[in-house]
Amino acid sequence: MSDPERKAMLAVGEVARRSGIAVSTVHFYEAKGLIAGERTQGNQRRYPRSVLRRIAIIRIAQRAGIPLATVSEALRDLPHDHTPNARDWRHFTETWKDMLEARIESLVQLRDQLTSCIGCGCLSLEDCPLRNPDDELGQRGSGPRRLLPTEAASDADPTLDLNIG
């Protein structure tokens, strides 16, 4: 690394301040391999400016509920000294779009189910005469049978009725 590049490196406190995260979070992200820094001769951590864009991507993904393992997988092939650009961002969003759509669908279904169950007044999630007559769903096993993602439910029980009616 050339001398000007070395001078452009950021201390951990500067990375934390500029990215809006705690120093401990910077260290956590580094321990998880999401970002990378290097040590100076005085044993201090220094990070390239590109780390700020990587941290922004990580924070946006976390806010969207994308697990860090998924973010790590997306960032794996991106060199740490490369500042992510618009093309990289499009790749990430294309990769995450289906997962986010499935999560949105699941949350909408959950919202709609909760409203209808509470709206009937019985307040029973185990034995609701309108939503689960004769506790048919309970006979198929424990858990939120109507709230399972479609593909997971069909894998577990191909006869499982996930239609909300």
Sequence and secondary structure as in RCSB ss.txt:
>XXXX:A:sequence
MSDPERKAMLAVGEVARRSGIAVSTVHFYEAKGLIAGERTQGNQRRYPRSVLRRIAIIRIAQRAGIPLATVSEAL
RDLPHDHTPNARDWRHFTETWKDMLEARIESLVQLRDQLTSCIGCGCLSLEDCPLRNPDDELGQRGSGPRRLLPT
EAASDADPTLDLNIG
>XXXX:A:secstr
  HHHHHT EEHHHHHHHHTS HHHHHHHHHTTSS  EE TTS EEE THHHHHHHHHHHHHHTT  HHHHHHHH
TTS TTS   HHHHHHHHHHHHHHHHHHHHHHHHHHHHHHHHHHHS   SS  TTTSGGGTTGGG SS GGGS H
HHHHHH TT      
